[in-house]
Amino acid sequence: MVGLRKAQKEMTRNLLLDKGLELFNQQGYSSTTVDDIAGAVGTTRTTLYLHFPSKGDLVRSLVETVDDMLTSIDKPSLTDVIASNDRELVKVFLGHKFDQWADIKPFITAAHQAAAVEPDIQTTIDQWFDGAIDDIEAGLNKANRFAPETRRVRCALAFGQLEFLSRRWMRLGWTVDRDIALDTMVDSWCDLLLQP
């Protein structure tokens, strides 16, 4: 009985996340109410609050979900890709990220809409991005590449390029050839992060 209750609770939580994401993308974060989300699942706001103390907490869970989506395919890890000093591994890594943009677009759109009205969600996004920059820096540290005082800025510049291009793609699609964009970003990452 306990296993069934736990499974039911997890199913309700996942439905709330799915419907919340769907409604945020249909109506916008600000226009979507807790009652809208609960109603779409066929439950009450009280049940939603048992899983998420606020609409913002639901978005924070969506950010965790998208982070898992992005990193679960990283084999080797971003840290190991950077430490390898291998251009081909960088290209494969970045190509996988480009390929994931269509899947993560609804999550990123909802998170940025929420961040525009709730500063603590922007803090969550900033921490998430800092984690990716930390992973890149860990690769440089592992390889002991470049002067230590330059490593963080190199990593922030590389990640910033990827983030900028992904957000632009999410708004406009490919305005340049995807393969040219990938090769150019690989060149830039290699200039910033790898040594010949």
Secondary structure, 3 states (H helix, E strand, C coil): CHHHHHHHHHHHHHHHHHHHHHHHHHHCCCCCCHHHHHHHHCCCHHHHHHHCCCHHHHHHHHHHHHHHHHHCCCCCCHHHHHHHCCHHHHHHHHHHHHHHHHHHHHHHHHHHHHHHHCHHHHHHHHHHHHHHHHHHHHHHHHHCCCCHHHHHHHHHHHHHHHHHHHHHHHHHCCCCCHHHHHHHHHHHHHHHHCCC
